[in-house]
Amino acid sequence: MNRRQALKNLGLGGGALVATPTIISLLQSCGSGAGHTPSFLTASEAGALKELVGLIIPSDIDVPGAVDVGAHEFIGLYWDQVLPTAEQVPALEDEFTAYSMANRQENIRKGFAALAEVMQRDHQTDFDGASTETYDAVLAHYLKADKAQGQAWNSEVWAYLESLKTDPEATVSSDAMANALIHEVRSMTIWTWTQTQQIGEDFLWYDPVPGVYKGCLPSSEAGNGKVMSL
């Protein structure tokens, strides 16, 4: 199975996301072809996000890629309009949601700052000057890292977030934060791509009135192996 076919068979990729009315509205506002002006990210960060999203699910002659359906626009809008701001966090947090609420917007910004440091350190370039090949190399560095290295980066980020509760001067390596950002972008890209109307209706198994149970169907009558579009 090639990469494109594997992606066509995926269901939800961003498990933390739920298709609420607000999120559906954001999805519908993206990919219209109209000019998009980022509000949460800087222009350079938005350009970097678009490059990463386009590499994670590229377009081909048969299937539109993530950029074609506006996934990069949705991710930026989600970070801006759905994640709580630093001012909103105190009212939303309690003992059960301390991590999930805590400064997620700030951590996204720290992730981009860390990614910028990594690109300067390893490739001597910035977001605007980096080639597509450089972005591809950055993705490979984090998404293809061996299991032990990935776990070490994840543990470092968790320890850092815990330390911030008592030490606002706590630090974390650029690699650990960049790795966290890259995995966040990959998860959100896959989720967004599968949830857009164009992909859901034209390329996944779409049933506008689901719910009828029929056992022992041939695959030709059950989406030919594709995941059902929700």
Secondary structure, DSSP 4 states (H G I P E B T S, - for coil): --HHHHHHT---S-TT----HHHHHHHHTSSSSS----SSS-HHHHHHHHHHHHHHS---SSS--TTTTTHHHHHHHHHHHTSPPTTTHHHH--TTTHHHHTTHHHHHHHHHHHHHHHHHHHHS--TTT--HHHHHHHHHHHHT--HHHHHHHHHHHHHHHHHHTT-TT----HHHHHHHHHHHHHHHHHHHHHHSHHHHHHTSB--SS------S--GGGTGGGPPBP-
